[in-house]
Amino acid sequence: MREDIAHSRAAGTLPLILSGIACRYKLRPEGQRRIVHFILPGDFYDLHAAAGFTSDWRLGALTPCSVADIKRQALDDLAALHPGIARALWWVTFVELEIEREWLVNDSRPAERRLAHFFCELLVRLQAVNLADENSFDLPLTQADLADATAVSFVHINRVIQSLRNNRMIIYDKGHISIPSVSRIKEFAEFDSSYLHMMATESQGRFSPA
């Protein structure tokens, strides 16, 4: 927890997050951390990168995480044998790219909308892996994590959270987020889940690739 997850592209393995929340981040020259993507249970890290590709992006554990190292060659062999697996891997890569593009757009929104959008995204992504119910989920992240993900100062993130609380957008208590009105916060955050390319099966309450 609060440590980098060791991995090596040269070893030809891909980290797969089995539990917990990790992130892709970079440290700026002055030491400030910028989180650009959250990696949730079931997500690969660097699925699209070539084994010999070097990068100064880091994989950090924000909560206690269980990680499996998957051999890239084994995954490639499976994809070659099973077209459905190959399509799924392409879909995963595409969705990750779409999320990163949406985060770029989100950076242009006011801080309150930016954080609200982040909560909306987490709700949908955690619902997809059965870690959120209709309007709430556990979020064992610190305010510093939220600040580094939304590119605002630690002091300012506290004011942003209080603003969302005071406007009844969220109920945030001891690492648990409840959203009184999902439709209201989505409208406020300008959140359209289509970039996640999931569709809900209402009868089962589950999500699958669109």
SVG drawing of the C-alpha trace seen along z (x, -y; Angstrom):
<svg xmlns="http://www.w3.org/2000/svg" viewBox="-35 -26 49 48">
<polyline fill="none" stroke="black" stroke-width="0.4" points="0.0,0.0 1.3,-3.5 4.2,-1.8 5.1,-1.3 4.2,2.1 7.4,3.6 7.2,4.7 9.5,5.0 8.6,4.8 11.8,6.6 10.5,9.6 7.7,9.9 5.0,9.9 1.8,7.8 0.6,6.8 -3.1,7.7 -4.8,6.1 -6.9,8.7 -8.0,6.5 -7.4,3.0 -6.9,-0.3 -3.7,-1.2 -2.8,-4.1 -0.6,-5.2 1.3,-8.3 4.3,-10.5 6.3,-12.7 7.0,-16.2 10.5,-17.7 9.4,-19.5 8.2,-16.2 4.4,-16.7 2.6,-13.6 0.1,-13.5 -2.3,-10.6 -3.7,-10.1 -5.5,-6.8 -7.0,-4.5 -6.5,-0.8 -9.3,1.3 -9.7,5.0 -9.6,6.9 -7.5,4.2 -4.2,4.8 -1.4,2.3 0.4,1.5 -1.5,4.0 -0.7,2.1 3.0,1.4 5.7,3.5 7.8,5.6 11.0,3.6 9.4,0.2 10.8,-2.1 8.7,-4.7 9.0,-6.9 5.3,-6.3 4.9,-4.5 2.4,-1.9 1.5,-2.7 -0.7,-0.9 -3.1,-3.3 -4.7,-0.6 -3.6,2.9 -3.4,4.7 -3.2,8.3 -1.4,8.5 -0.8,11.3 2.0,11.2 0.7,12.6 3.1,13.7 2.7,11.5 3.6,14.4 0.9,16.6 -1.7,13.9 -0.6,13.4 -0.8,17.2 -4.4,17.2 -5.4,14.3 -4.0,16.0 -6.0,19.2 -9.3,17.5 -10.6,14.5 -13.0,13.6 -10.0,13.1 -8.2,11.0 -11.3,8.8 -11.6,8.4 -7.9,7.3 -8.4,4.7 -11.6,3.5 -9.7,3.1 -6.9,1.1 -9.5,-1.1 -11.5,-1.8 -8.3,-2.7 -7.4,-5.2 -11.0,-6.6 -10.7,-7.1 -7.5,-8.9 -9.0,-11.2 -11.9,-11.9 -9.6,-12.8 -7.9,-15.4 -11.3,-17.0 -12.2,-16.7 -9.2,-18.8 -10.9,-21.8 -13.9,-21.6 -14.2,-23.6 -12.9,-21.6 -16.3,-20.7 -17.4,-19.3 -14.1,-17.6 -14.3,-15.7 -18.0,-14.9 -17.1,-13.4 -14.4,-11.3 -16.9,-9.9 -19.4,-9.2 -16.8,-7.3 -15.7,-5.2 -19.3,-4.4 -19.8,-2.9 -16.5,-1.1 -16.9,0.4 -20.4,1.5 -18.9,3.4 -16.9,5.6 -19.6,5.8 -17.9,3.5 -20.6,0.8 -24.3,0.8 -26.8,-1.5 -25.5,-4.7 -22.6,-4.0 -19.2,-2.4 -16.2,-2.2 -13.4,-4.6 -10.5,-4.1 -8.5,-6.9 -7.0,-10.0 -7.8,-13.6 -4.2,-13.8 -5.0,-11.0 -8.1,-12.9 -6.1,-16.1 -3.4,-14.4 -6.1,-12.9 -7.9,-16.2 -4.8,-18.4 -5.8,-20.7 -4.0,-21.5 -4.5,-19.5 -6.0,-22.6 -8.4,-23.2 -9.6,-19.6 -11.0,-19.9 -13.1,-22.9 -14.2,-21.0 -15.4,-18.0 -17.2,-20.3 -18.9,-22.0 -20.2,-18.7 -21.3,-17.7 -23.1,-21.0 -24.9,-20.8 -26.0,-17.2 -24.1,-15.8 -22.3,-13.3 -22.2,-11.8 -18.6,-11.1 -17.9,-9.4 -15.0,-7.2 -14.0,-6.0 -17.5,-5.4 -19.2,-7.5 -23.0,-7.7 -24.7,-9.7 -28.2,-10.9 -29.2,-11.4 -27.1,-9.8 -28.9,-11.5 -28.4,-14.9 -24.6,-14.5 -24.2,-13.1 -25.9,-16.2 -23.8,-18.5 -20.6,-16.7 -21.5,-16.6 -20.9,-12.9 -21.8,-10.6 -20.8,-7.0 -20.7,-6.2 -16.9,-6.7 -16.6,-3.6 -18.3,-1.5 -20.4,0.6 -24.0,1.5 -26.1,2.5 -28.3,5.5 -31.0,4.2 -32.4,7.6 -28.9,8.7 -27.5,5.3 -24.3,6.2 -22.2,4.6 -20.6,6.0 -18.6,4.6 -20.8,2.7"/>
</svg>
